[in-house]
Amino acid sequence: MEFDLTGEHARYAYRLLAGLVTPRPIAWVTTQDEDGCVNAAPFSFFNVFGTRPPILGFAPGDKEPGIPKDTARNIRRTGEFVVNLVDEACAEAMNLTSSELEHGVSEIELAKLHTTASVSIAPPRITEAPVALECTEWSTMEIGRNRLVIGLISRVHTAENILDPETLLVNPEVFHPIGRMEVPSGYCRTNDRFQMKRPE
Ligand SMILES: Cc1cc2nc3c(=O)[nH]c(=O)nc-3n(C[C@H](O)[C@H](O)[C@H](O)COP(=O)(O)O)c2cc1C
């Protein structure tokens, strides 16, 4: 099958791209509004893009043309956010935080989560998340109804035993992030892995 996303099939872009470009990691982003209310929401249009300096990006679509989601709105005002990563134990809570709540109502309370103060920025991280990346906004590109938020990662927090203390390599027996799969509600577990050495 073939689709023209610039023309007659444009309306299928989300279904096709979000369904096919998988698995995707999930950025579970915490931000704070000007009153200090903590907002949490998942975004799977997300990845890291470099390490010198360490950068990541994620893409909150606008609610309506020109009206950002709370996450993007808070980042525009404060320039700070935490990307928490999601494992199987956090999956249901993560999903709950994607609910549309009125501005100023915290998803953290709704999902019965806890927060831990960040070290370098004001928004806290999610205590239950296995990994958290403290970020400052580098820039946000507005492309149509998408916003692409680029963040500089200043601090990495990992739960006990996820990394080997000597090598800092990930222990695959302990770290089980979930991935976003087919639209509308597919996810994958990551407990069936294999190794492949790169060619010389
Ligand atoms: C697993 C998952 C991934 C999601 N990924 C995105 C995404 O990449 N971009 C987006 O705009 N919304 C995404 N959403 C929907 C947002 O989480 C949802 O609109 C949320 O209410 C936004 O919250 P906010 O207004 O507090 O920022 C995703 C939802 C789920 C459950």
The ligand as an SDF file (V2000), in Angstrom:
LIG
                    3D

 31 33  0  0  0  0  0  0  0  0999 V2000
    1.4890    6.5120   25.7670 C   0  0  0  0  0  0  0  0  0  0  0  0
    1.0050    7.8750   25.3540 C   0  0  0  0  0  0  0  0  0  0  0  0
    1.7680    8.6340   24.4840 C   0  0  0  0  0  0  0  0  0  0  0  0
    1.3580    9.9110   24.0970 C   0  0  0  0  0  0  0  0  0  0  0  0
    2.1460   10.6330   23.2540 N   0  0  0  0  0  0  0  0  0  0  0  0
    1.7970   11.8910   22.8900 C   0  0  0  0  0  0  0  0  0  0  0  0
    2.6390   12.6730   22.0470 C   0  0  0  0  0  0  0  0  0  0  0  0
    3.7320   12.2550   21.6320 O   0  0  0  0  0  0  0  0  0  0  0  0
    2.2160   13.9210   21.7130 N   0  0  0  0  0  0  0  0  0  0  0  0
    1.0400   14.4400   22.1950 C   0  0  0  0  0  0  0  0  0  0  0  0
    0.7110   15.5880   21.8960 O   0  0  0  0  0  0  0  0  0  0  0  0
    0.2220   13.7250   23.0180 N   0  0  0  0  0  0  0  0  0  0  0  0
    0.5810   12.4760   23.3880 C   0  0  0  0  0  0  0  0  0  0  0  0
   -0.2220   11.7530   24.2370 N   0  0  0  0  0  0  0  0  0  0  0  0
   -1.4280   12.4000   24.7930 C   0  0  0  0  0  0  0  0  0  0  0  0
   -1.0850   13.3320   25.9760 C   0  0  0  0  0  0  0  0  0  0  0  0
   -0.4700   12.6000   27.0280 O   0  0  0  0  0  0  0  0  0  0  0  0
   -2.3780   14.0050   26.4980 C   0  0  0  0  0  0  0  0  0  0  0  0
   -2.8650   14.8840   25.5090 O   0  0  0  0  0  0  0  0  0  0  0  0
   -2.2060   14.7570   27.8100 C   0  0  0  0  0  0  0  0  0  0  0  0
   -3.4820   15.0770   28.3180 O   0  0  0  0  0  0  0  0  0  0  0  0
   -1.4200   16.0430   27.6770 C   0  0  0  0  0  0  0  0  0  0  0  0
   -1.3260   16.5850   28.9660 O   0  0  0  0  0  0  0  0  0  0  0  0
   -1.0210   18.0980   29.2890 P   0  0  0  0  0  0  0  0  0  0  0  0
   -2.1140   18.9590   28.6830 O   0  0  0  0  0  0  0  0  0  0  0  0
   -1.0400   18.1120   30.8070 O   0  0  0  0  0  0  0  0  0  0  0  0
    0.3280   18.4480   28.7340 O   0  0  0  0  0  0  0  0  0  0  0  0
    0.1400   10.4600   24.6090 C   0  0  0  0  0  0  0  0  0  0  0  0
   -0.6490    9.6770   25.4810 C   0  0  0  0  0  0  0  0  0  0  0  0
   -0.2240    8.4020   25.8470 C   0  0  0  0  0  0  0  0  0  0  0  0
   -1.0650    7.5720   26.7890 C   0  0  0  0  0  0  0  0  0  0  0  0
  1  2  1  0
  2  3  1  0
  2 30  2  0
  3  4  2  0
  4  5  1  0
  4 28  1  0
  5  6  2  0
  6  7  1  0
  6 13  1  0
  7  8  2  0
  7  9  1  0
  9 10  1  0
 10 11  2  0
 10 12  1  0
 12 13  2  0
 13 14  1  0
 14 15  1  0
 14 28  1  0
 15 16  1  0
 16 17  1  0
 16 18  1  0
 18 19  1  0
 18 20  1  0
 20 21  1  0
 20 22  1  0
 22 23  1  0
 23 24  1  0
 24 25  2  0
 24 26  1  0
 24 27  1  0
 28 29  2  0
 29 30  1  0
 30 31  1  0
M  END
$$$$
